[in-house]
Amino acid sequence: MPYLLDDVAAEAYSHELSSAGFWPGSGAIDYPAFYSYAYPEPAGFRTMAVPDAAFFSEALGEFLLPYDAVRTAARPDQVLLEFLQSTYEAAANAAKWDRDALECAPGQPGVVRKI
């Protein structure tokens, strides 16, 4: 991956992960979309429930949510949050992660959480 040091990639992919982001469109998809994948992909991940506008791309091996589905939604923030939360939960549940050990309550902007 360009500009990603091998040491960083090795650490990032040394354990299970759930990753999400935005792709402006090119290559395998010619439209802008949000994406989410799990690595390594746990059994059952690709068949987990996600919002209606999202789908699992066999070609890319990840869930996609077209940008237009978010842009044209009555509540775009909610649509995106549901996609991100559902794909994280798909990874965590399919891989049987210890969610109690990994997760914490959402914080408040500008307020540091206590450890």
N, CA, C and O atoms as a GROMACS GRO file, in nm:
protein
  460
    1MET      N    1   0.085  -0.116   0.000
    1MET     CA    2   0.000   0.000   0.000
    1MET      C    3   0.091   0.124   0.000
    1MET      O    4   0.180   0.135   0.084
    2PRO      N    5   0.069   0.216  -0.092
    2PRO     CA    6   0.155   0.334  -0.100
    2PRO      C    7   0.152   0.416   0.029
    2PRO      O    8   0.047   0.437   0.089
    3TYR      N    9   0.270   0.461   0.071
    3TYR     CA   10   0.288   0.550   0.187
    3TYR      C   11   0.251   0.486   0.320
    3TYR      O   12   0.241   0.556   0.421
    4LEU      N   13   0.232   0.356   0.323
    4LEU     CA   14   0.205   0.284   0.447
    4LEU      C   15   0.327   0.198   0.477
    4LEU      O   16   0.357   0.103   0.406
    5LEU      N   17   0.397   0.234   0.583
    5LEU     CA   18   0.517   0.160   0.620
    5LEU      C   19   0.484   0.015   0.650
    5LEU      O   20   0.379  -0.015   0.706
    6ASP      N   21   0.573  -0.075   0.612
    6ASP     CA   22   0.552  -0.217   0.637
    6ASP      C   23   0.530  -0.246   0.784
    6ASP      O   24   0.447  -0.331   0.819
    7ASP      N   25   0.604  -0.177   0.872
    7ASP     CA   26   0.587  -0.198   1.016
    7ASP      C   27   0.447  -0.160   1.063
    7ASP      O   28   0.389  -0.227   1.149
    8VAL      N   29   0.392  -0.054   1.007
    8VAL     CA   30   0.257  -0.011   1.043
    8VAL      C   31   0.155  -0.113   0.994
    8VAL      O   32   0.064  -0.151   1.068
    9ALA      N   33   0.170  -0.157   0.870
    9ALA     CA   34   0.077  -0.257   0.814
    9ALA      C   35   0.085  -0.387   0.894
    9ALA      O   36  -0.018  -0.449   0.921
   10ALA      N   37   0.206  -0.429   0.930
   10ALA     CA   38   0.221  -0.554   1.006
   10ALA      C   39   0.152  -0.545   1.141
   10ALA      O   40   0.088  -0.641   1.184
   11GLU      N   41   0.163  -0.431   1.208
   11GLU     CA   42   0.097  -0.414   1.338
   11GLU      C   43  -0.055  -0.405   1.321
   11GLU      O   44  -0.130  -0.465   1.397
   12ALA      N   45  -0.099  -0.329   1.220
   12ALA     CA   46  -0.243  -0.310   1.199
   12ALA      C   47  -0.314  -0.441   1.169
   12ALA      O   48  -0.428  -0.462   1.211
   13TYR      N   49  -0.247  -0.529   1.096
   13TYR     CA   50  -0.309  -0.654   1.056
   13TYR      C   51  -0.258  -0.774   1.135
   13TYR      O   52  -0.271  -0.888   1.090
   14SER      N   53  -0.200  -0.748   1.252
   14SER     CA   54  -0.149  -0.858   1.334
   14SER      C   55  -0.257  -0.923   1.418
   14SER      O   56  -0.239  -1.032   1.471
   15HIS      N   57  -0.370  -0.856   1.431
   15HIS     CA   58  -0.484  -0.906   1.506
   15HIS      C   59  -0.609  -0.885   1.423
   15HIS      O   60  -0.603  -0.824   1.316
   16GLU      N   61  -0.721  -0.933   1.470
   16GLU     CA   62  -0.847  -0.911   1.401
   16GLU      C   63  -0.880  -0.762   1.402
   16GLU      O   64  -0.847  -0.690   1.497
   17LEU      N   65  -0.946  -0.716   1.297
   17LEU     CA   66  -0.984  -0.576   1.294
   17LEU      C   67  -1.111  -0.555   1.214
   17LEU      O   68  -1.148  -0.637   1.130
   18SER      N   69  -1.175  -0.444   1.242
   18SER     CA   70  -1.288  -0.395   1.164
   18SER      C   71  -1.245  -0.259   1.114
   18SER      O   72  -1.206  -0.173   1.193
   19SER      N   73  -1.253  -0.238   0.983
   19SER     CA   74  -1.207  -0.114   0.924
   19SER      C   75  -1.318  -0.056   0.837
   19SER      O   76  -1.392  -0.130   0.772
   20ALA      N   77  -1.328   0.076   0.836
   20ALA     CA   78  -1.430   0.142   0.755
   20ALA      C   79  -1.374   0.272   0.702
   20ALA      O   80  -1.282   0.330   0.761
   21GLY      N   81  -1.430   0.319   0.592
   21GLY     CA   82  -1.385   0.444   0.535
   21GLY      C   83  -1.470   0.485   0.417
   21GLY      O   84  -1.580   0.433   0.394
   22PHE      N   85  -1.416   0.580   0.340
   22PHE     CA   86  -1.486   0.634   0.223
   22PHE      C   87  -1.397   0.616   0.101
   22PHE      O   88  -1.277   0.639   0.108
   23TRP      N   89  -1.457   0.574  -0.011
   23TRP     CA   90  -1.385   0.560  -0.136
   23TRP      C   91  -1.453   0.648  -0.240
   23TRP      O   92  -1.574   0.637  -0.259
   24PRO      N   93  -1.377   0.738  -0.307
   24PRO     CA   94  -1.440   0.831  -0.401
   24PRO      C   95  -1.489   0.766  -0.531
   24PRO      O   96  -1.565   0.826  -0.607
   25GLY      N   97  -1.445   0.643  -0.556
   25GLY     CA   98  -1.489   0.571  -0.675
   25GLY      C   99  -1.380   0.560  -0.780
   25GLY      O  100  -1.326   0.661  -0.826
   26SER      N  101  -1.348   0.439  -0.817
   26SER     CA  102  -1.255   0.405  -0.925
   26SER      C  103  -1.231   0.255  -0.916
   26SER      O  104  -1.264   0.191  -0.815
   27GLY      N  105  -1.176   0.200  -1.019
   27GLY     CA  106  -1.147   0.057  -1.017
   27GLY      C  107  -1.273  -0.027  -1.014
   27GLY      O  108  -1.359  -0.015  -1.102
   28ALA      N  109  -1.284  -0.113  -0.913
   28ALA     CA  110  -1.395  -0.209  -0.905
   28ALA      C  111  -1.532  -0.143  -0.886
   28ALA      O  112  -1.633  -0.202  -0.923
   29ILE      N  113  -1.536  -0.023  -0.829
   29ILE     CA  114  -1.664   0.049  -0.818
   29ILE      C  115  -1.645   0.188  -0.877
   29ILE      O  116  -1.549   0.258  -0.844
   30ASP      N  117  -1.736   0.228  -0.963
   30ASP     CA  118  -1.721   0.356  -1.032
   30ASP      C  119  -1.810   0.465  -0.972
   30ASP      O  120  -1.848   0.560  -1.041
   31TYR      N  121  -1.841   0.451  -0.845
   31TYR     CA  122  -1.923   0.551  -0.776
   31TYR      C  123  -1.869   0.566  -0.634
   31TYR      O  124  -1.807   0.473  -0.582
   32PRO      N  125  -1.891   0.681  -0.570
   32PRO     CA  126  -1.843   0.699  -0.433
   32PRO      C  127  -1.924   0.613  -0.336
   32PRO      O  128  -2.045   0.596  -0.352
   33ALA      N  129  -1.855   0.559  -0.237
   33ALA     CA  130  -1.922   0.471  -0.140
   33ALA      C  131  -1.844   0.465  -0.010
   33ALA      O  132  -1.723   0.486  -0.007
   34PHE      N  133  -1.915   0.437   0.095
   34PHE     CA  134  -1.853   0.402   0.223
   34PHE      C  135  -1.829   0.252   0.221
   34PHE      O  136  -1.908   0.178   0.162
   35TYR      N  137  -1.723   0.208   0.285
   35TYR     CA  138  -1.690   0.065   0.286
   35TYR      C  139  -1.661   0.020   0.428
   35TYR      O  140  -1.631   0.101   0.516
   36SER      N  141  -1.672  -0.109   0.449
   36SER     CA  142  -1.638  -0.169   0.578
   36SER      C  143  -1.598  -0.314   0.555
   36SER      O  144  -1.666  -0.388   0.483
   37TYR      N  145  -1.487  -0.354   0.617
   37TYR     CA  146  -1.443  -0.493   0.605
   37TYR      C  147  -1.386  -0.540   0.737
   37TYR      O  148  -1.353  -0.460   0.825
   38ALA      N  149  -1.374  -0.671   0.750
   38ALA     CA  150  -1.312  -0.733   0.867
   38ALA      C  151  -1.193  -0.814   0.817
   38ALA      O  152  -1.198  -0.876   0.711
   39TYR      N  153  -1.086  -0.813   0.896
   39TYR     CA  154  -0.967  -0.890   0.860
   39TYR      C  155  -0.911  -0.957   0.984
   39TYR      O  156  -0.892  -0.891   1.086
   40PRO      N  157  -0.884  -1.086   0.978
   40PRO     CA  158  -0.929  -1.176   0.872
   40PRO      C  159  -1.081  -1.187   0.875
   40PRO      O  160  -1.143  -1.171   0.980
   41GLU      N  161  -1.139  -1.213   0.760
   41GLU     CA  162  -1.285  -1.219   0.753
   41GLU      C  163  -1.335  -1.342   0.828
   41GLU      O  164  -1.303  -1.455   0.792
   42PRO      N  165  -1.415  -1.320   0.934
   42PRO     CA  166  -1.468  -1.435   1.009
   42PRO      C  167  -1.580  -1.505   0.932
   42PRO      O  168  -1.650  -1.443   0.852
   43ALA      N  169  -1.595  -1.633   0.957
   43ALA     CA  170  -1.702  -1.709   0.894
   43ALA      C  171  -1.836  -1.644   0.926
   43ALA      O  172  -1.862  -1.609   1.041
   44GLY      N  173  -1.919  -1.629   0.826
   44GLY     CA  174  -2.052  -1.571   0.845
   44GLY      C  175  -2.058  -1.421   0.834
   44GLY      O  176  -2.168  -1.365   0.832
   45PHE      N  177  -1.945  -1.352   0.826
   45PHE     CA  178  -1.942  -1.206   0.822
   45PHE      C  179  -2.025  -1.151   0.707
   45PHE      O  180  -2.108  -1.062   0.727
   46ARG      N  181  -2.003  -1.203   0.588
   46ARG     CA  182  -2.066  -1.146   0.468
   46ARG      C  183  -2.217  -1.168   0.463
   46ARG      O  184  -2.284  -1.106   0.381
   47THR      N  185  -2.271  -1.253   0.548
   47THR     CA  186  -2.416  -1.277   0.548
   47THR      C  187  -2.487  -1.207   0.664
   47THR      O  188  -2.608  -1.224   0.681
   48MET      N  189  -2.414  -1.130   0.742
   48MET     CA  190  -2.475  -1.059   0.855
   48MET      C  191  -2.566  -0.947   0.805
   48MET      O  192  -2.548  -0.897   0.694
   49ALA      N  193  -2.663  -0.909   0.886
   49ALA     CA  194  -2.760  -0.806   0.850
   49ALA      C  195  -2.696  -0.667   0.853
   49ALA      O  196  -2.624  -0.632   0.946
   50VAL      N  197  -2.724  -0.590   0.749
   50VAL     CA  198  -2.682  -0.450   0.739
   50VAL      C  199  -2.800  -0.371   0.686
   50VAL      O  200  -2.897  -0.430   0.639
   51PRO      N  201  -2.795  -0.238   0.691
   51PRO     CA  202  -2.907  -0.158   0.640
   51PRO      C  203  -2.939  -0.190   0.493
   51PRO      O  204  -2.853  -0.236   0.418
   52ASP      N  205  -3.063  -0.165   0.455
   52ASP     CA  206  -3.113  -0.202   0.322
   52ASP      C  207  -3.028  -0.150   0.207
   52ASP      O  208  -3.009  -0.222   0.108
   53ALA      N  209  -2.977  -0.029   0.216
   53ALA     CA  210  -2.902   0.030   0.104
   53ALA      C  211  -2.761  -0.028   0.092
   53ALA      O  212  -2.696  -0.009  -0.010
   54ALA      N  213  -2.715  -0.098   0.193
   54ALA     CA  214  -2.580  -0.155   0.193
   54ALA      C  215  -2.583  -0.298   0.140
   54ALA      O  216  -2.687  -0.363   0.139
   55PHE      N  217  -2.466  -0.344   0.096
   55PHE     CA  218  -2.455  -0.481   0.045
   55PHE      C  219  -2.311  -0.527   0.055
   55PHE      O  220  -2.218  -0.447   0.067
   56PHE      N  221  -2.293  -0.659   0.050
   56PHE     CA  222  -2.159  -0.716   0.051
   56PHE      C  223  -2.114  -0.734  -0.093
   56PHE      O  224  -2.181  -0.801  -0.171
   57SER      N  225  -2.001  -0.675  -0.127
   57SER     CA  226  -1.944  -0.688  -0.261
   57SER      C  227  -1.851  -0.809  -0.264
   57SER      O  228  -1.747  -0.809  -0.199
   58GLU      N  229  -1.889  -0.909  -0.339
   58GLU     CA  230  -1.804  -1.028  -0.355
   58GLU      C  231  -1.673  -0.991  -0.423
   58GLU      O  232  -1.569  -1.047  -0.391
   59ALA      N  233  -1.678  -0.897  -0.517
   59ALA     CA  234  -1.558  -0.857  -0.591
   59ALA      C  235  -1.455  -0.791  -0.500
   59ALA      O  236  -1.334  -0.811  -0.518
   60LEU      N  237  -1.502  -0.714  -0.402
   60LEU     CA  238  -1.410  -0.642  -0.313
   60LEU      C  239  -1.390  -0.711  -0.179
   60LEU      O  240  -1.291  -0.684  -0.110
   61GLY      N  241  -1.483  -0.798  -0.141
   61GLY     CA  242  -1.473  -0.865  -0.012
   61GLY      C  243  -1.504  -0.774   0.105
   61GLY      O  244  -1.446  -0.788   0.213
   62GLU      N  245  -1.596  -0.680   0.083
   62GLU     CA  246  -1.633  -0.585   0.188
   62GLU      C  247  -1.775  -0.534   0.166
   62GLU      O  248  -1.831  -0.544   0.057
   63PHE      N  249  -1.830  -0.478   0.273
   63PHE     CA  250  -1.961  -0.416   0.262
   63PHE      C  251  -1.946  -0.278   0.201
   63PHE      O  252  -1.847  -0.208   0.225
   64LEU      N  253  -2.045  -0.240   0.121
   64LEU     CA  254  -2.048  -0.108   0.059
   64LEU      C  255  -2.181  -0.040   0.088
   64LEU      O  256  -2.286  -0.104   0.094
   65LEU      N  257  -2.175   0.090   0.106
   65LEU     CA  258  -2.294   0.174   0.119
   65LEU      C  259  -2.274   0.290   0.022
   65LEU      O  260  -2.193   0.378   0.049
   66PRO      N  261  -2.347   0.291  -0.090
   66PRO     CA  262  -2.329   0.399  -0.187
   66PRO      C  263  -2.350   0.537  -0.124
   66PRO      O  264  -2.441   0.558  -0.044
   67TYR      N  265  -2.264   0.629  -0.161
   67TYR     CA  266  -2.273   0.766  -0.110
   67TYR      C  267  -2.409   0.826  -0.139
   67TYR      O  268  -2.464   0.898  -0.056
   68ASP      N  269  -2.464   0.799  -0.256
   68ASP     CA  270  -2.595   0.855  -0.291
   68ASP      C  271  -2.705   0.810  -0.195
   68ASP      O  272  -2.799   0.886  -0.171
   69ALA      N  273  -2.694   0.689  -0.140
   69ALA     CA  274  -2.793   0.643  -0.043
   69ALA      C  275  -2.787   0.726   0.085
   69ALA      O  276  -2.889   0.750   0.150
   70VAL      N  277  -2.668   0.771   0.119
   70VAL     CA  278  -2.652   0.857   0.237
   70VAL      C  279  -2.694   1.000   0.203
   70VAL      O  280  -2.770   1.062   0.277
   71ARG      N  281  -2.645   1.050   0.091
   71ARG     CA  282  -2.669   1.189   0.051
   71ARG      C  283  -2.817   1.220   0.034
   71ARG      O  284  -2.862   1.330   0.066
   72THR      N  285  -2.894   1.124  -0.015
   72THR     CA  286  -3.035   1.148  -0.042
   72THR      C  287  -3.129   1.105   0.071
   72THR      O  288  -3.250   1.121   0.060
   73ALA      N  289  -3.074   1.053   0.178
   73ALA     CA  290  -3.157   1.006   0.291
   73ALA      C  291  -3.212   1.124   0.370
   73ALA      O  292  -3.151   1.231   0.376
   74ALA      N  293  -3.328   1.104   0.430
   74ALA     CA  294  -3.388   1.208   0.516
   74ALA      C  295  -3.298   1.238   0.636
   74ALA      O  296  -3.289   1.352   0.681
   75ARG      N  297  -3.230   1.133   0.686
   75ARG     CA  298  -3.139   1.149   0.800
   75ARG      C  299  -3.004   1.085   0.764
   75ARG      O  300  -2.976   0.973   0.806
   76PRO      N  301  -2.921   1.155   0.685
   76PRO     CA  302  -2.797   1.096   0.636
   76PRO      C  303  -2.702   1.050   0.747
   76PRO      O  304  -2.639   0.945   0.735
   77ASP      N  305  -2.692   1.128   0.855
   77ASP     CA  306  -2.604   1.087   0.965
   77ASP      C  307  -2.647   0.953   1.023
   77ASP      O  308  -2.564   0.868   1.055
   78GLN      N  309  -2.777   0.935   1.037
   78GLN     CA  310  -2.831   0.812   1.093
   78GLN      C  311  -2.805   0.693   1.001
   78GLN      O  312  -2.769   0.585   1.048
   79VAL      N  313  -2.821   0.712   0.871
   79VAL     CA  314  -2.797   0.605   0.774
   79VAL      C  315  -2.651   0.560   0.780
   79VAL      O  316  -2.623   0.440   0.781
   80LEU      N  317  -2.560   0.656   0.782
   80LEU     CA  318  -2.418   0.622   0.788
   80LEU      C  319  -2.383   0.555   0.920
   80LEU      O  320  -2.311   0.455   0.921
   81LEU      N  321  -2.432   0.608   1.030
   81LEU     CA  322  -2.404   0.548   1.161
   81LEU      C  323  -2.456   0.404   1.168
   81LEU      O  324  -2.388   0.316   1.222
   82GLU      N  325  -2.576   0.380   1.116
   82GLU     CA  326  -2.631   0.244   1.117
   82GLU      C  327  -2.544   0.149   1.035
   82GLU      O  328  -2.525   0.034   1.074
   83PHE      N  329  -2.492   0.196   0.922
   83PHE     CA  330  -2.402   0.113   0.841
   83PHE      C  331  -2.274   0.080   0.918
   83PHE      O  332  -2.234  -0.036   0.926
   84LEU      N  333  -2.212   0.182   0.975
   84LEU     CA  334  -2.087   0.161   1.048
   84LEU      C  335  -2.107   0.072   1.170
   84LEU      O  336  -2.026  -0.018   1.195
   85GLN      N  337  -2.213   0.096   1.245
   85GLN     CA  338  -2.239   0.015   1.364
   85GLN      C  339  -2.272  -0.129   1.327
   85GLN      O  340  -2.224  -0.223   1.390
   86SER      N  341  -2.355  -0.147   1.225
   86SER     CA  342  -2.395  -0.283   1.188
   86SER      C  343  -2.279  -0.365   1.132
   86SER      O  344  -2.270  -0.485   1.157
   87THR      N  345  -2.189  -0.302   1.056
   87THR     CA  346  -2.077  -0.378   1.002
   87THR      C  347  -1.972  -0.407   1.109
   87THR      O  348  -1.908  -0.512   1.105
   88TYR      N  349  -1.955  -0.316   1.205
   88TYR     CA  350  -1.866  -0.346   1.319
   88TYR      C  351  -1.924  -0.463   1.398
   88TYR      O  352  -1.852  -0.558   1.431
   89GLU      N  353  -2.055  -0.457   1.428
   89GLU     CA  354  -2.118  -0.565   1.504
   89GLU      C  355  -2.113  -0.696   1.427
   89GLU      O  356  -2.099  -0.803   1.488
   90ALA      N  357  -2.124  -0.691   1.294
   90ALA     CA  358  -2.113  -0.812   1.213
   90ALA      C  359  -1.976  -0.875   1.232
   90ALA      O  360  -1.965  -0.997   1.249
   91ALA      N  361  -1.871  -0.794   1.230
   91ALA     CA  362  -1.735  -0.846   1.250
   91ALA      C  363  -1.717  -0.898   1.392
   91ALA      O  364  -1.667  -1.009   1.411
   92ALA      N  365  -1.758  -0.819   1.490
   92ALA     CA  366  -1.738  -0.856   1.630
   92ALA      C  367  -1.816  -0.982   1.667
   92ALA      O  368  -1.764  -1.070   1.736
   93ASN      N  369  -1.939  -0.991   1.622
   93ASN     CA  370  -2.021  -1.107   1.656
   93ASN      C  371  -1.977  -1.233   1.580
   93ASN      O  372  -1.970  -1.341   1.638
   94ALA      N  373  -1.949  -1.218   1.451
   94ALA     CA  374  -1.907  -1.334   1.373
   94ALA      C  375  -1.774  -1.390   1.424
   94ALA      O  376  -1.753  -1.511   1.424
   95ALA      N  377  -1.684  -1.301   1.466
   95ALA     CA  378  -1.553  -1.344   1.516
   95ALA      C  379  -1.555  -1.377   1.665
   95ALA      O  380  -1.454  -1.422   1.720
   96LYS      N  381  -1.669  -1.354   1.729
   96LYS     CA  382  -1.683  -1.382   1.873
   96LYS      C  383  -1.580  -1.305   1.956
   96LYS      O  384  -1.516  -1.361   2.045
   97TRP      N  385  -1.564  -1.175   1.924
   97TRP     CA  386  -1.474  -1.090   2.000
   97TRP      C  387  -1.529  -1.070   2.141
   97TRP      O  388  -1.651  -1.075   2.161
   98ASP      N  389  -1.442  -1.048   2.236
   98ASP     CA  390  -1.481  -1.016   2.372
   98ASP      C  391  -1.519  -0.868   2.375
   98ASP      O  392  -1.437  -0.783   2.409
   99ARG      N  393  -1.642  -0.839   2.340
   99ARG     CA  394  -1.686  -0.700   2.325
   99ARG      C  395  -1.682  -0.624   2.456
   99ARG      O  396  -1.658  -0.503   2.456
  100ASP      N  397  -1.705  -0.691   2.569
  100ASP     CA  398  -1.696  -0.622   2.698
  100ASP      C  399  -1.556  -0.568   2.723
  100ASP      O  400  -1.540  -0.461   2.783
  101ALA      N  401  -1.456  -0.640   2.678
  101ALA     CA  402  -1.317  -0.597   2.698
  101ALA      C  403  -1.276  -0.491   2.596
  101ALA      O  404  -1.185  -0.413   2.622
  102LEU      N  405  -1.342  -0.489   2.480
  102LEU     CA  406  -1.300  -0.399   2.372
  102LEU      C  407  -1.373  -0.266   2.369
  102LEU      O  408  -1.315  -0.166   2.327
  103GLU      N  409  -1.497  -0.263   2.412
  103GLU     CA  410  -1.581  -0.147   2.389
  103GLU      C  411  -1.600  -0.063   2.516
  103GLU      O  412  -1.591  -0.113   2.628
  104CYS      N  413  -1.626   0.064   2.493
  104CYS     CA  414  -1.657   0.153   2.604
  104CYS      C  415  -1.775   0.240   2.561
  104CYS      O  416  -1.811   0.244   2.443
  105ALA      N  417  -1.834   0.308   2.656
  105ALA     CA  418  -1.948   0.394   2.626
  105ALA      C  419  -1.902   0.512   2.539
  105ALA      O  420  -1.789   0.559   2.553
  106PRO      N  421  -1.990   0.559   2.451
  106PRO     CA  422  -1.953   0.676   2.371
  106PRO      C  423  -1.920   0.795   2.461
  106PRO      O  424  -1.979   0.812   2.568
  107GLY      N  425  -1.827   0.874   2.417
  107GLY     CA  426  -1.787   0.992   2.495
  107GLY      C  427  -1.863   1.115   2.454
  107GLY      O  428  -1.957   1.109   2.375
  108GLN      N  429  -1.822   1.226   2.509
  108GLN     CA  430  -1.879   1.355   2.475
  108GLN      C  431  -1.771   1.436   2.405
  108GLN      O  432  -1.656   1.437   2.448
  109PRO      N  433  -1.807   1.505   2.298
  109PRO     CA  434  -1.706   1.587   2.227
  109PRO      C  435  -1.638   1.684   2.324
  109PRO      O  436  -1.704   1.754   2.401
  110GLY      N  437  -1.506   1.687   2.318
  110GLY     CA  438  -1.430   1.781   2.400
  110GLY      C  439  -1.409   1.738   2.545
  110GLY      O  440  -1.347   1.811   2.622
  111VAL      N  441  -1.459   1.620   2.583
  111VAL     CA  442  -1.445   1.573   2.720
  111VAL      C  443  -1.366   1.441   2.717
  111VAL      O  444  -1.410   1.344   2.656
  112VAL      N  445  -1.253   1.438   2.784
  112VAL     CA  446  -1.171   1.319   2.787
  112VAL      C  447  -1.238   1.214   2.874
  112VAL      O  448  -1.283   1.245   2.984
  113ARG      N  449  -1.245   1.090   2.825
  113ARG     CA  450  -1.303   0.982   2.904
  113ARG      C  451  -1.206   0.937   3.013
  113ARG      O  452  -1.084   0.936   2.994
  114LYS      N  453  -1.262   0.901   3.126
  114LYS     CA  454  -1.180   0.847   3.234
  114LYS      C  455  -1.147   0.702   3.205
  114LYS      O  456  -1.229   0.627   3.151
  115ILE      N  457  -1.027   0.663   3.240
  115ILE     CA  458  -0.984   0.525   3.218
  115ILE      C  459  -1.000   0.446   3.345
  115ILE      O  460  -0.970   0.326   3.348
   0.00000   0.00000   0.00000
